[in-house]
C-alpha cells in the first residue's frame, strides 16, 4: 500500500464547519467567561479560550481523575537540541505539567543513550523512541508528523486518552494542567494574538497545500503546542504529513513548514479548545498586561548553531 493510502485509511473525518463540544469535555459550565473582560474568552464557534482566572484548577483535576484521563506528552529532541534543551524541558514538566494525572513522556531522539535519567513521580514514566536523523531541520519537522501518527497508532491509542505535543526548546514555569485538555486543542501565538488577521503569516503560495487566501483564517496558531484526544491529534498529524509530502512532490515548501499546515488544518477543522498565550509565552514581548501567569516560556533560540 502506498504511503498516501496508508495514511488516508487512518484519517478521521471531521466536518470543516463549526464544531460542537463533546459532552466528555464539556466543562464550560464551570468556566467563568466574564472574569477576563480585557481579552477574548470564547470563539465565534463557542470554543473556550483558556486564561488565568477563568477556571477552578481543583475542580478540573477532580473531574479528569474521575474520568481516568491518561495523558501522553510527546517531544522531539534531535541532534544538538537534546543537549541544549531536553533536561530543562523534562524536569520542568515534572514540576508543572498535568500534576495529579498519569502521564507518559514520549521522547523521540536520534541519540537515546543521551536522554537524561530522571526520577519521575508515581503514575508517570518516560519512553524513549529512537528516530532517524535528518540533515535538514525542515525534514525533521516533516517527519515529526509521521512519527507522531505512527506512535499513536502502535502505542498511545491503546492506553492514553489525550496527547499533547511540544517543541523541546521551552520550559514549564507554572501550572499547565487539566484545564488545557479537550477534544482538539490549539494555542494562540504570543506574537499574533492581538494583531489583525492581515498580519498573520499564513502561507500565501497557491501551489502549497497550506495556502490560505487573505480573507481566510480565524487566529494564528503556534505549532510549539497542540493536543487533544488521541484520535484528534492523529487526524492532525496525518493531514499535515500528507500535505507536506504532496508539497514536497511538487517541489514546494510551505512558509513555516508544519506550522503553516497546522494553521490550515485548524481553519478547516475548528479546535474545540484554545489556549491563551500564557501557555507558551515569549519573554521578549514587552507588553504582557494580559498575561497574569506564564505557564510555559520560550527558551533562548540558537538557530544559527542548532540548525546546522
C-alpha positions in Angstrom: 0.0 0.0 0.0 1.3 3.5 -0.8 2.2 6.0 1.9 -0.7 8.1 0.8 -3.3 5.3 1.0 -1.8 4.1 4.3 -2.4 7.4 5.9 -5.7 8.1 4.2 -7.2 5.0 5.8 -6.4 6.5 9.2 -7.8 9.9 8.6 -10.8 10.6 10.8 -13.5 12.7 9.0 -14.0 15.9 10.9 -16.5 18.4 9.5 -15.0 21.6 8.2 -17.7 23.6 10.0 -18.1 25.0 13.5 -17.5 22.1 15.9 -19.8 21.2 18.8 -18.0 20.5 22.1 -18.3 16.9 23.1 -20.1 16.0 26.3 -17.0 14.3 27.7 -15.1 17.6 27.7 -18.0 20.0 28.3 -16.7 21.6 31.5 -17.8 25.0 30.1 -20.4 25.4 32.8 -17.6 25.8 35.3 -15.7 28.3 33.3 -16.1 32.0 34.2 -16.1 33.6 30.8 -16.7 37.1 32.3 -13.7 37.0 34.6 -11.3 38.5 31.9 -13.2 41.3 30.2 -10.0 42.7 28.5 -9.4 39.6 26.4 -11.4 37.3 24.2 -12.6 34.2 26.2 -14.7 32.4 23.6 -14.6 32.0 19.8 -17.4 32.6 17.4 -17.9 28.8 17.3 -18.2 28.7 21.1 -14.9 27.1 21.9 -13.4 28.5 25.1 -10.1 30.4 25.2 -8.4 29.5 28.5 -7.0 32.3 30.6 -5.9 32.5 34.2 -8.9 33.4 36.4 -11.5 31.5 34.3 -11.3 28.1 36.0 -11.1 26.4 39.3 -8.0 24.1 38.9 -9.1 21.7 41.7 -12.5 21.1 40.0 -10.9 20.3 36.7 -8.4 18.0 38.2 -11.1 16.1 40.1 -13.2 15.7 37.0 -10.4 14.4 35.0 -9.3 11.9 37.7 -12.8 10.6 37.8 -12.7 10.2 34.0 -9.4 8.3 34.3 -7.7 10.7 32.0 -4.3 9.5 30.9 -2.0 12.0 29.1 0.8 11.3 26.6 3.3 14.1 26.2 5.4 13.9 23.0 8.6 15.8 22.4 11.3 15.6 19.8 14.9 16.1 20.8 17.1 15.5 17.8 20.8 16.4 17.3 22.1 19.3 19.3 18.6 20.2 20.6 18.8 17.3 23.0 21.9 18.7 24.8 20.6 22.2 24.7 17.0 21.8 25.9 15.8 18.3 26.9 16.8 18.1 30.5 15.3 21.5 31.3 12.1 20.6 29.5 11.6 17.3 31.3 12.5 18.5 34.8 10.2 21.5 34.5 7.4 19.3 33.1 7.7 17.1 36.2 7.1 20.2 38.3 4.2 21.7 36.4 2.6 19.5 33.7 -0.7 17.8 34.5 0.2 17.2 38.1 -2.1 14.6 39.7 -2.8 12.8 36.4 -0.9 9.8 35.0 1.5 11.0 32.2 3.8 9.2 29.8 6.7 11.3 28.3 7.5 10.1 24.8 10.9 11.4 23.9 11.8 11.0 20.2 15.6 11.3 19.6 18.4 10.1 17.4 20.6 9.7 20.5 18.7 7.6 23.0 21.8 7.0 25.1 22.0 10.7 25.9 18.5 11.2 27.2 18.9 12.3 30.9 17.9 9.8 33.6 15.1 11.4 35.7 13.3 10.2 38.7 9.6 10.7 37.8 6.7 10.6 40.3 4.4 7.6 40.6 2.0 7.1 37.6 4.4 8.9 35.4 7.1 7.3 33.1 9.4 8.1 30.2 9.5 6.2 26.9 12.4 6.9 24.6 11.8 6.2 20.9 14.8 6.3 18.5 14.2 8.1 15.3 16.2 8.6 12.1 18.4 11.7 11.9 17.7 14.1 9.1 20.2 16.7 7.9 17.6 19.5 7.3 15.5 20.8 10.1 12.7 21.2 7.6 12.7 17.4 7.1 12.8 16.8 10.8 9.7 19.0 11.1 8.0 16.9 8.3 8.9 13.5 9.8 7.7 14.6 13.2 4.1 14.4 12.0 4.6 10.9 10.6 6.3 9.6 13.7 3.7 11.1 15.9 0.9 9.4 14.0 2.7 6.1 14.0 3.3 6.1 17.8 -0.4 7.0 18.4 -1.4 4.0 16.2 1.0 1.5 17.7 1.0 2.5 21.3 -0.7 5.6 22.6 -4.3 4.9 21.4 -4.4 1.7 23.4 -3.6 3.2 26.8 -4.0 7.0 26.7 -7.0 9.3 26.4 -5.2 12.6 25.4 -2.0 13.7 23.7 -0.1 16.9 24.0 2.7 17.7 21.5 5.5 20.1 22.4 8.6 21.6 20.9 11.6 20.9 23.2 13.0 24.4 23.3 10.6 25.5 26.1 10.4 25.5 29.9 7.4 25.0 32.1 7.2 27.7 34.8 3.7 27.4 36.3 0.7 25.0 36.3 0.0 23.6 32.8 -3.0 21.5 34.0 -6.1 19.6 33.1 -8.0 22.8 32.2 -6.0 22.7 28.9 -7.4 19.3 28.0 -10.0 19.0 25.3 -11.0 17.1 22.2 -8.9 19.3 19.9 -6.6 21.9 21.4 -4.7 24.8 19.6 -2.5 27.5 21.0 -2.8 31.2 20.2 0.6 32.5 19.1 2.0 35.0 21.5 3.2 37.4 18.8 -0.1 37.5 16.9 -3.0 37.1 19.3 -3.7 40.9 19.4 -2.9 41.7 15.8 -5.3 41.9 12.9 -5.7 39.0 10.6 -4.0 40.6 7.7 -0.7 40.5 9.6 -0.8 36.7 10.1 2.0 34.8 8.4 -0.2 32.2 6.7 1.2 30.6 3.6 0.2 32.6 0.6 1.6 30.4 -2.1 -1.3 28.9 -4.2 1.0 26.0 -5.1 1.2 24.8 -1.5 -1.4 22.7 0.3 -1.0 25.1 3.2 -2.2 28.1 1.1 -4.7 30.4 2.7 -6.3 33.3 1.0 -6.1 36.8 2.5 -9.7 36.8 3.9 -9.4 33.3 5.4 -8.4 32.1 8.8 -9.5 32.7 12.4 -6.4 33.0 14.6 -2.7 32.4 14.1 -1.8 29.2 15.9 1.6 28.2 17.3 2.8 24.7 16.4 5.0 24.6 19.5 2.0 23.2 21.4 -1.1 21.4 20.2 -3.1 18.5 21.6 -6.4 16.8 22.2 -7.8 13.3 22.2 -5.5 10.7 20.6 -7.8 10.4 17.6 -8.0 14.1 17.0 -4.2 14.5 17.3 -3.7 11.6 14.9 -6.0 13.2 12.4 -4.0 16.5 12.6 -0.7 14.6 12.2 -1.9 12.5 9.3 -3.4 15.5 7.4 -0.3 17.7 7.9 2.1 14.9 6.9 0.2 14.0 3.7 0.0 17.7 2.7 3.7 18.2 3.4 4.5 15.1 1.3 2.4 16.4 -1.6 4.1 19.7 -1.4 7.5 18.0 -1.4 6.5 16.0 -4.5 5.6 19.3 -6.2 8.9 21.0 -5.1 7.0 23.3 -2.7 7.8 24.1 0.9 5.3 26.0 3.0 6.4 29.2 4.5 6.6 28.0 8.1 6.5 24.3 7.3 4.4 22.2 9.7 3.1 25.3 11.4 1.7 26.6 8.1 0.0 23.2 7.5 -1.3 23.2 11.1 -2.9 26.6 10.7 -4.6 25.5 7.5 -5.9 22.4 9.3 -7.3 24.3 12.3 -9.0 26.8 9.9 -10.8 23.9 8.2 -11.4 21.9 11.4 -12.0 24.3 14.2 -10.4 23.3 17.5 -12.7 22.8 20.4 -10.4 24.5 22.9 -7.9 27.3 22.5 -5.1 28.1 24.9 -4.1 31.7 25.6 -0.5 32.8 25.1 0.1 32.3 28.8 0.5 28.6 27.8 3.5 29.5 25.6 4.9 33.0 26.2 7.9 34.8 24.7 9.5 36.8 27.4 11.0 39.2 24.9 7.5 40.6 24.3 7.3 43.9 26.2 3.6 44.2 26.7 2.3 41.5 29.0 -0.7 43.2 30.5 -2.9 40.3 29.6 -0.5 37.7 31.0 -1.3 37.1 34.6 0.8 33.9 34.7 3.4 32.4 32.4 2.9 28.6 32.3 5.4 27.8 29.6 8.1 30.1 28.2 10.3 30.1 25.1 13.8 29.1 25.8 16.6 31.1 24.1 16.9 30.3 20.4 20.2 29.4 18.9 19.1 28.7 15.4 22.4 29.6 13.8 24.2 27.0 15.9 21.5 24.3 16.4 20.1 24.1 12.9 23.4 23.4 11.2 
